[in-house]
Amino acid sequence: MDASDQIVDVFDRLNALSPSRLAARSFAERFVWYVVATRCEIDINGFASVYEQLLGQAELDLLIDGLQRIGEKRLAAQFHRGVELLEKDGFYGHREWKRVSARVKKQIGVIGERVGSRLWDLDENLANLLNVNSGARRSK
């Protein structure tokens, strides 16, 4: 099975879980779910929607940490910059996108352009992370 097929299978399995059951899964599995959900959210609703609707701070922290772990430091930095901008603008205190300043919305848009479709190029790294973690579980 190639990496993309493996990621689709894992995502489909995880997507059927309740949020509490998803939260109980391994870091690697949750990271895969967040990457795939994020790239779908971007394609459907645009980049800002990742911050506005899909992921809270804890989920963004996991996404950023996972990107760093697989060597995607620049991509992780872009998502982190979005979190920083929104924190400074007070978004996480009210979670209302309409209250985010036009300046921050514009900067989030620029970050979205930098991220582009790069999340779609991660399947090999995601599969490797899953395979390393499943191998570690089997060897215990």
SERO-4910 file (N, C-alpha, C, O; in steps of 0.05 Angstrom, whole numbers):
BEGIN
 pado doro    nc1    nc2    nc3   cac1   cac2   cac3    cc1    cc2    cc3    oc1    oc2    oc3
  Met    A     17    -23      0      0      0      0     18     25      0     37     27     16
  Asp    A     12     43    -18     29     67    -18     21     86      4      1     83     18
  Ala    A     38    107      8     35    125     31      8    139     31     -6    141     51
  Ser    A      0    149      7    -26    163      6    -50    145     13    -68    154     26
  Asp    A    -49    121      3    -71    102      9    -71     96     40    -92     94     52
  Gln    A    -47     93     51    -46     88     80    -58    112     96    -72    108    115
  Ile    A    -51    136     87    -61    160    101    -92    162     99   -105    168    118
  Val    A   -102    156     75   -131    157     71   -144    136     89   -165    142    102
  Asp    A   -133    112     90   -145     91    108   -145     99    137   -165     96    151
  Val    A   -122    110    146   -120    118    174   -140    141    180   -154    141    200
  Phe    A   -141    161    162   -159    183    166   -188    174    167   -203    182    184
  Asp    A   -196    157    148   -223    147    148   -230    133    174   -252    136    185
  Arg    A   -212    116    183   -217    102    208   -219    121    232   -238    118    248
  Leu    A   -202    141    233   -202    160    255   -226    179    253   -237    187    273
  Asn    A   -234    186    229   -256    204    225   -282    193    235   -301    208    241
  Ala    A   -284    167    237   -308    154    247   -310    154    277   -331    148    289
  Leu    A   -289    163    291   -288    163    320   -301    189    331   -301    209    318
  Ser    A   -310    187    355   -320    211    369   -295    228    376   -273    217    377
  Pro    A   -299    254    382   -276    270    390   -261    259    414   -236    261    415
  Ser    A   -275    249    433   -261    238    457   -245    213    451   -223    209    462
  Arg    A   -255    196    433   -240    173    425   -216    180    408   -195    167    409
  Leu    A   -220    200    390   -197    210    374   -175    221    392   -152    216    388
  Ala    A   -183    235    413   -164    247    432   -148    226    446   -125    232    456
  Ala    A   -158    202    448   -145    180    462   -125    165    444   -110    148    454
  Arg    A   -125    171    419   -107    157    400    -78    167    403    -73    187    417
  Ser    A    -60    154    390    -31    162    391    -27    189    379    -43    199    363
  Phe    A     -5    201    387      3    227    375      4    225    345     -7    243    331
  Ala    A     16    205    334     19    202    305     -8    201    291    -12    214    271
  Glu    A    -26    186    302    -53    184    290    -68    210    292    -80    219    272
  Arg    A    -67    223    315    -80    249    317    -68    269    298    -82    285    285
  Phe    A    -41    269    295    -27    287    277    -36    282    248    -42    301    234
  Val    A    -38    257    240    -48    251    213    -76    262    210    -82    274    189
  Trp    A    -93    258    229   -120    268    227   -121    298    224   -135    309    207
  Tyr    A   -105    312    240   -104    342    238    -93    351    211   -103    371    200
  Val    A    -73    338    201    -61    346    175    -82    343    153    -87    361    137
  Val    A    -95    319    152   -114    314    130   -139    332    134   -148    344    114
  Ala    A   -148    335    158   -171    353    162   -165    382    155   -181    396    144
  Thr    A   -140    390    162   -132    418    156   -130    422    126   -139    443    116
  Arg    A   -118    403    111   -116    408     82   -143    407     69   -148    422     50
  Cys    A   -162    391     79   -189    391     68   -203    417     75   -217    428     58
  Glu    A   -200    427     99   -212    452    108   -202    475     90   -218    492     82
  Ile    A   -177    475     85   -165    496     68   -177    495     40   -185    515     29
  Asp    A   -179    471     29   -190    468      2   -220    476      1   -229    487    -19
  Ile    A   -235    470     22   -264    475     21   -270    504     30   -286    517     16
  Asn    A   -259    513     52   -267    539     63   -245    560     65   -250    582     74
  Gly    A   -221    554     56   -200    573     56   -182    570     81   -190    558    101
  Phe    A   -159    582     79   -139    579    100   -148    590    127   -144    578    148
  Ala    A   -160    614    127   -169    626    153   -188    608    168   -189    610    193
  Ser    A   -203    592    155   -222    575    168   -209    554    186   -222    545    205
  Val    A   -184    548    181   -169    529    199   -169    541    227   -173    527    247
  Tyr    A   -163    567    229   -162    581    255   -189    587    265   -195    585    289
  Glu    A   -207    596    247   -233    605    254   -251    583    264   -266    586    284
  Gln    A   -251    560    249   -271    539    254   -260    512    262   -271    498    279
  Leu    A   -238    504    249   -229    476    252   -214    470    277   -222    452    292
  Leu    A   -192    485    282   -174    478    304   -173    499    325   -171    523    320
  Gly    A   -174    490    350   -169    508    373   -139    509    378   -123    497    364
  Gln    A   -132    523    399   -103    526    405    -89    500    411    -67    495    401
  Ala    A   -102    482    426    -89    456    432    -84    440    407    -63    427    404
  Glu    A   -104    440    389   -101    425    364    -80    437    346    -65    423    333
  Leu    A    -79    464    345    -58    477    330    -31    471    341    -12    467    326
  Asp    A    -29    470    368     -3    463    380      6    435    372     30    431    366
  Leu    A    -13    416    371     -6    389    362      2    389    333     22    376    326
  Leu    A    -12    404    316     -5    405    288     23    417    285     39    406    269
  Ile    A     29    438    298     55    451    297     77    433    307     98    430    294
  Asp    A     72    420    329     92    401    340     97    378    321    120    370    316
  Gly    A     76    367    309     79    345    290     95    354    265    112    339    256
  Leu    A     89    377    255    103    388    232    133    390    239    150    384    222
  Gln    A    139    400    262    167    402    270    180    374    272    203    370    263
  Arg    A    165    355    283    176    328    286    183    314    260    202    299    258
  Ile    A    167    321    239    173    308    213    191    326    196    195    320    172
  Gly    A    203    346    208    223    363    194    211    386    178    226    398    163
  Glu    A    186    391    181    173    413    166    173    438    184    152    449    190
  Lys    A    197    447    190    199    470    209    188    496    197    176    512    212
  Arg    A    192    501    172    181    526    160    151    525    159    138    546    164
  Leu    A    140    503    153    111    500    153    100    504    181     80    517    185
  Ala    A    113    491    200    105    494    228    106    524    236     89    534    251
  Ala    A    127    538    228    131    566    235    108    583    223     99    602    236
  Gln    A     99    576    200     77    591    188     51    588    205     38    608    211
  Phe    A     45    564    212     21    560    229     24    573    256      6    585    267
  His    A     48    572    267     54    584    293     50    615    291     40    627    309
  Arg    A     60    626    269     57    655    265     27    663    265     20    683    276
  Gly    A     10    647    253    -18    652    253    -30    652    281    -46    669    288
  Val    A    -21    633    297    -30    631    325    -22    656    340    -37    668    355
  Glu    A      4    664    337     14    688    350     -2    713    343     -9    729    360
  Leu    A     -7    716    317    -22    740    308    -50    740    321    -59    761    330
  Leu    A    -63    717    321    -90    716    332    -90    719    363   -109    731    374
  Glu    A    -70    709    376    -68    713    405    -65    743    411    -79    753    429
  Lys    A    -47    756    397    -43    785    402    -68    801    396    -72    822    408
  Asp    A    -84    792    377   -108    806    369   -132    799    387   -153    811    384
  Gly    A   -128    781    405   -149    774    424   -169    753    415   -189    748    428
  Phe    A   -164    741    392   -183    722    380   -190    699    399   -213    691    401
  Tyr    A   -170    688    413   -175    664    429   -191    671    455   -199    653    469
  Gly    A   -194    696    460   -211    704    483   -241    705    475   -258    702    493
  His    A   -246    710    450   -274    713    441   -282    694    419   -306    688    416
  Arg    A   -263    683    404   -268    664    382   -289    674    362   -305    658    352
  Glu    A   -289    700    357   -307    711    337   -291    723    314   -278    744    318
  Trp    A   -291    711    291   -275    719    269   -281    748    260   -263    763    252
  Lys    A   -306    756    263   -314    783    254   -300    804    272   -299    828    264
  Arg    A   -290    797    295   -277    816    313   -246    817    308   -233    833    321
  Val    A   -236    800    291   -208    800    285   -202    824    267   -218    830    249
  Ser    A   -181    838    272   -174    862    257   -169    856    228   -160    834    221
  Ala    A   -174    875    211   -169    872    182   -140    867    177   -133    851    159
  Arg    A   -122    879    192    -93    875    189    -86    846    194    -71    834    179
  Val    A    -96    834    216    -90    806    222   -103    788    202    -90    768    194
  Lys    A   -127    793    193   -139    777    172   -122    777    147   -118    756    134
  Lys    A   -112    800    140    -95    802    116    -69    785    120    -60    771    102
  Gln    A    -57    787    144    -32    772    149    -38    742    149    -21    726    140
  Ile    A    -61    734    159    -68    705    158    -71    697    129    -62    674    122
  Gly    A    -82    714    112    -84    708     84    -56    704     71    -53    686     54
  Val    A    -37    721     79    -10    718     68      2    691     77     16    678     62
  Ile    A     -2    684    102      8    658    112     -5    636     96      9    617     89
  Gly    A    -31    638     91    -44    618     74    -32    615     47    -29    592     37
  Glu    A    -23    637     35    -10    636      9     17    622     11     25    607     -6
  Arg    A     31    626     34     57    613     38     54    583     42     70    567     32
  Val    A     33    576     57     28    547     62     19    534     37     28    512     30
  Gly    A      1    548     22     -8    537     -3    -18    508     -1    -33    502     17
  Ser    A     -8    491    -19    -17    463    -19      5    445     -7      4    421    -12
  Arg    A     23    456      8     45    441     19     36    417     37     50    397     38
  Leu    A     13    420     50      4    398     67     -2    373     51     -2    351     62
  Trp    A     -7    376     25    -14    353      8     11    337      1      9    316    -11
  Asp    A     35    348      7     60    335      0     72    319     23     95    311     22
  Leu    A     57    315     44     68    303     69     62    273     73     71    262     93
  Asp    A     48    261     54     39    233     59     62    214     66     59    197     83
  Glu    A     84    216     52    107    198     58    116    202     86    121    182    101
  Asn    A    119    227     95    129    232    122    108    223    143    115    213    164
  Leu    A     83    227    136     61    219    155     61    188    157     59    177    179
  Ala    A     64    174    135     64    145    136     88    135    151     86    116    166
  Asn    A    111    148    147    135    140    162    131    144    192    140    126    207
  Leu    A    119    166    200    114    170    228     95    149    239    100    139    261
  Leu    A     75    142    225     56    121    234     70     94    236     67     80    255
  Asn    A     87     88    216    100     62    215    121     60    238    124     39    250
  Val    A    135     81    243    154     81    266    140     77    292    148     61    309
  Asn    A    117     91    296    103     88    321     89     62    324     88     51    346
  Ser    A     79     50    302     66     24    304     87      3    309     82    -17    323
  Gly    A    111      6    297    133    -13    302    142    -12    331    148    -32    343
  Ala    A    142     12    343    150     15    371    130      1    389    137    -11    409
  Arg    A    104      4    382     83    -10    399     85    -40    397     83    -54    416
  Arg    A     91    -50    372     93    -79    369    117    -91    383    116   -114    391
  Ser    A    138    -75    385    163    -87    397    162    -86    428    180    -98    440
  Lys    A    142    -74    440    141    -73    469    129    -99    480    126   -102    505
***
